[in-house]
Amino acid sequence: MAVSVKDLRYRTGQVLKSLSRGAKPVITYRGYAVARIIPLTLSERKSFSDIGFGMWKDRPDLKDVSKWLDEQRKPRFER
């Protein structure tokens, strides 16, 4: 099954459903195959961890997330 990058962007749910049916879609970009999506094995699913969540929990500057976001969104230069 070939899926263009545009189809992957707009029809991700359908592509993932095809994975559950055993398909291994090939991603194409401008007509050329660039990648293949394969499902995780059962052992990979069990060992998969959400490694990114909480990785900055001990940073002192992120204790107040709203304040940190406001600081990040400020303009760099005053005019």
C-alpha positions as CSV (number, residue, x, y, z in Angstrom):
1,M,0.0,0.0,0.0
2,A,1.5,3.3,-1.1
3,V,0.6,6.5,0.8
4,S,1.7,9.9,-0.2
5,V,3.0,12.4,2.4
6,K,-0.2,14.5,1.9
7,D,-2.4,11.4,2.4
8,L,-0.5,10.6,5.6
9,R,-1.0,14.1,6.8
10,Y,-4.8,14.2,6.2
11,R,-5.7,10.5,6.6
12,T,-3.5,9.4,9.5
13,G,-6.3,7.5,11.2
14,Q,-7.0,5.5,8.1
15,V,-3.4,4.6,7.7
16,L,-3.2,3.5,11.3
17,K,-6.3,1.3,10.8
18,S,-4.6,-0.3,7.8
19,L,-1.7,-1.2,10.1
20,S,-4.1,-3.1,12.4
21,R,-5.3,-5.0,9.4
22,G,-1.7,-6.1,8.6
23,A,-0.7,-3.6,5.9
24,K,2.7,-2.1,5.9
25,P,2.3,1.2,4.1
26,V,5.1,2.7,2.1
27,I,5.3,6.5,2.3
28,T,6.0,8.3,-0.9
29,Y,7.3,11.8,-1.5
30,R,6.9,13.2,-5.0
31,G,6.4,9.7,-6.3
32,Y,9.4,8.1,-4.7
33,A,9.3,5.7,-1.8
34,V,11.0,7.2,1.2
35,A,9.8,5.1,4.2
36,R,7.7,2.2,5.4
37,I,5.5,2.2,8.5
38,I,5.5,-1.1,10.4
39,P,3.5,-1.9,13.6
40,L,5.3,-2.5,16.9
41,T,5.5,-6.1,18.0
42,L,3.8,-7.2,21.2
43,S,7.0,-7.2,23.2
44,E,7.9,-3.7,21.8
45,R,4.5,-2.4,22.9
46,K,5.0,-3.7,26.4
47,S,8.4,-2.2,26.8
48,F,7.5,1.2,25.2
49,S,7.8,4.0,27.7
50,D,6.7,7.6,27.6
51,I,10.2,8.8,28.0
52,G,9.6,12.4,27.2
53,F,6.9,13.0,29.8
54,G,8.3,14.6,33.0
55,M,11.8,14.9,31.7
56,W,12.0,18.6,32.7
57,K,10.0,18.1,36.0
58,D,13.1,19.0,38.1
59,R,14.0,22.2,36.3
60,P,13.7,25.1,38.7
61,D,12.7,27.6,35.9
62,L,9.7,25.4,35.0
63,K,8.1,25.2,38.4
64,D,5.6,27.9,37.3
65,V,4.8,26.9,33.7
66,S,2.6,29.9,33.0
67,K,5.3,32.3,34.0
68,W,7.8,30.4,31.9
69,L,5.5,30.5,28.8
70,D,4.9,34.2,29.3
71,E,8.7,34.8,29.4
72,Q,9.2,32.7,26.2
73,R,6.5,34.6,24.3
74,K,7.8,38.0,25.1
75,P,9.2,39.9,22.1
76,R,12.9,39.8,21.9
77,F,13.4,43.5,21.2
78,E,11.4,46.4,22.4
79,R,10.6,48.9,19.7
